[in-house]
Amino acid sequence: MREVEFLPDWYPKVRKRKRMVALQAWVTLTLMCGLGLWMLLVQRNVHARDLELDGLRKDLTQSETELARLEELLQLQRQLGQQDQIFNKIGRPVETTKLITTLEQMMPTDMALLDLSLEGEEQRGGGGSSAWGGGLAGRAAREKEQETPKLRFRLRGVAPTDTDLGEFLHKLTGRPFFKNVELLYSHERQDRGHIMREFEVTFVMELAGVAGAGGR
């Protein structure tokens, strides 16, 4: 018995196309879901890397701060080391208390000392003259001057007027154990509405002289 097909020829093709379209739709949906999940993971990783980068920046900033503090400490250590070398060459410590007391005695009433620092040891030498020049007396004086330990100091302070500053410089120059007194600068300075003179002076100090000046 022969089977009779009542469906048209195009109907199976349409059903096959529908199945293909449905399959493509499912594949596309699956790809979109996978792509969305991948984008979510990427954003999560980027956020984690941003947090890690912020942590590294904070660590770097802290390291730079600690490095700057370490550099300051090393510089201070070098300065102290230079001062220790100077003191070892001299053979005895500088009597700072007597020095400051001597300076305070010469300062006018309204003058204030802001900073006093040691720059280094004053170089000793013959000054380019012959050892026998000027006779035996000149030679003995030069040898005595060369043997006297000397240090160069830098002093910074404030004075009410130029007159007070001039008086202080006159007293400083008048002391026999303060040599090579030099005024580096002097300019106006305002502090809480008060106008004063800020100045900086360098001088060379003979330690033997200041050691005996404490009782003056």
C-alpha positions in Angstrom: 0.0 0.0 0.0 1.4 3.3 -1.0 1.7 6.2 1.7 0.3 9.5 0.7 2.1 12.7 2.0 -0.4 15.5 2.7 2.3 18.1 3.9 3.7 20.4 1.3 7.4 20.2 0.4 8.4 23.5 2.0 7.0 22.6 5.5 10.0 20.4 6.6 12.4 23.1 5.5 10.5 25.7 7.6 10.6 23.4 10.6 14.3 22.8 10.1 15.0 26.6 9.8 13.0 27.2 13.0 15.1 24.6 14.9 18.3 26.3 13.5 17.0 29.8 14.6 16.2 28.5 18.1 19.6 26.8 18.4 21.4 30.0 17.3 19.3 32.0 19.8 20.4 29.6 22.6 24.0 29.8 21.5 23.9 33.6 21.4 22.2 33.8 24.8 24.9 31.5 26.2 27.7 33.6 24.7 26.1 36.8 26.1 25.9 35.3 29.6 29.5 34.1 29.3 30.6 37.5 28.1 28.7 39.2 30.9 30.3 36.9 33.5 33.7 37.5 32.0 33.2 41.3 32.2 32.2 41.0 35.8 35.3 39.0 36.6 37.4 41.6 34.7 35.9 44.5 36.7 36.5 42.6 39.9 40.1 42.0 39.1 40.6 45.7 38.1 39.1 46.8 41.4 41.4 44.4 43.2 44.4 45.8 41.3 43.4 49.3 42.1 43.3 48.5 45.8 46.7 46.9 45.5 48.0 49.9 43.6 46.7 52.2 46.3 48.4 50.1 49.0 51.7 50.2 47.0 51.4 54.0 46.7 50.9 54.4 50.5 53.9 52.1 51.1 56.0 54.1 48.7 55.0 57.4 50.3 55.8 56.0 53.7 59.1 54.7 52.4 60.0 58.1 51.0 59.1 59.8 54.3 61.3 57.3 56.2 64.1 57.7 53.7 64.0 61.5 54.1 64.1 61.1 57.9 67.0 58.6 57.5 68.8 61.1 55.3 68.4 63.8 58.0 69.7 61.5 60.7 72.7 60.5 58.5 73.4 64.2 57.8 73.2 64.9 61.6 75.5 61.9 62.2 78.0 63.2 59.7 77.9 66.6 61.4 78.4 65.0 64.8 81.2 62.9 63.4 83.0 65.9 62.0 82.6 67.6 65.4 84.0 64.5 67.2 87.0 64.5 64.8 87.6 68.2 65.6 87.3 67.5 69.3 89.7 64.5 69.0 92.2 66.7 67.2 92.0 69.4 69.8 92.4 66.9 72.6 89.7 68.3 75.0 85.9 69.2 74.7 84.7 72.7 73.9 83.3 74.4 77.0 80.1 75.4 75.4 78.5 76.7 78.6 81.3 79.2 79.1 81.1 80.3 75.5 77.4 80.9 75.7 77.8 82.7 79.0 80.5 84.9 77.6 78.3 85.8 74.6 75.3 86.5 76.8 77.4 88.9 78.9 78.3 90.9 75.8 74.7 90.9 74.4 72.5 93.9 75.1 69.4 93.3 77.2 66.8 93.0 74.4 69.1 90.9 72.1 68.3 87.2 71.6 70.4 84.4 70.3 68.6 82.2 67.8 71.3 79.7 66.7 74.9 78.9 67.4 76.6 76.3 65.3 80.1 75.0 64.8 81.4 75.2 61.3 84.7 73.5 61.6 88.3 73.8 62.8 90.2 76.9 61.6 93.1 75.9 59.3 96.5 76.5 60.8 99.4 77.5 58.7 102.4 79.7 58.4 100.7 82.2 56.2 103.3 81.9 53.4 106.1 83.8 55.3 109.5 82.4 56.0 110.0 80.6 59.3 113.0 82.9 60.1 111.3 86.1 58.8 110.8 88.9 61.4 113.5 87.6 63.8 113.2 85.1 66.7 110.4 87.1 68.4 108.2 87.0 65.2 108.9 83.3 64.8 108.0 82.5 68.4 104.7 84.5 68.0 103.8 82.7 64.8 104.5 79.3 66.4 102.4 80.1 69.4 99.5 81.3 67.2 99.7 78.0 65.2 99.7 75.9 68.3 96.5 77.6 69.7 93.4 75.5 68.9 90.8 77.5 67.0 87.2 76.9 65.9 85.0 78.8 63.5 81.4 79.5 64.7 78.3 80.8 63.1 75.9 82.9 65.3 72.4 84.0 64.3 70.3 86.3 66.5 68.0 89.3 66.6 68.6 92.8 68.0 66.1 95.7 68.5 68.1 98.2 66.5 71.3 98.6 64.5 72.8 100.4 67.4 72.4 97.3 69.7 73.9 95.2 66.9 76.9 97.5 66.5 77.5 97.5 70.2 77.5 93.7 70.3 79.9 93.5 67.3 82.2 96.0 69.0 82.3 93.9 72.2 82.8 90.7 70.2 85.7 92.2 68.3 87.2 93.6 71.5 87.6 90.2 73.1 91.1 88.9 72.3 90.1 85.3 71.9 87.4 86.1 69.2 89.1 86.5 65.8 88.0 87.3 62.3 84.6 88.6 63.3 82.5 89.0 60.1 78.9 90.2 59.7 77.3 88.1 57.0 73.9 89.9 56.8 71.5 92.2 58.7 67.9 92.8 57.7 64.5 93.7 59.2 62.4 91.0 60.7 58.8 91.3 62.0 57.6 89.1 64.9 54.1 89.7 66.3 54.1 93.2 65.1 57.5 94.1 66.4 60.2 95.2 64.0 63.8 94.0 64.8 67.1 93.3 63.1 68.0 89.7 62.3 71.7 89.2 61.7 74.3 86.4 61.2 77.9 86.6 62.3 80.9 84.3 61.9 83.9 84.4 64.1 87.0 82.3 65.0 87.4 81.4 68.7 90.6 80.5 70.5 89.7 77.8 73.0 92.5 78.6 75.3 91.1 82.1 75.7 87.5 81.2 76.3 88.4 78.5 78.8 89.8 81.2 81.1 87.0 83.6 80.5 84.3 81.8 82.4 84.9 83.8 85.5 84.9 87.2 83.8 
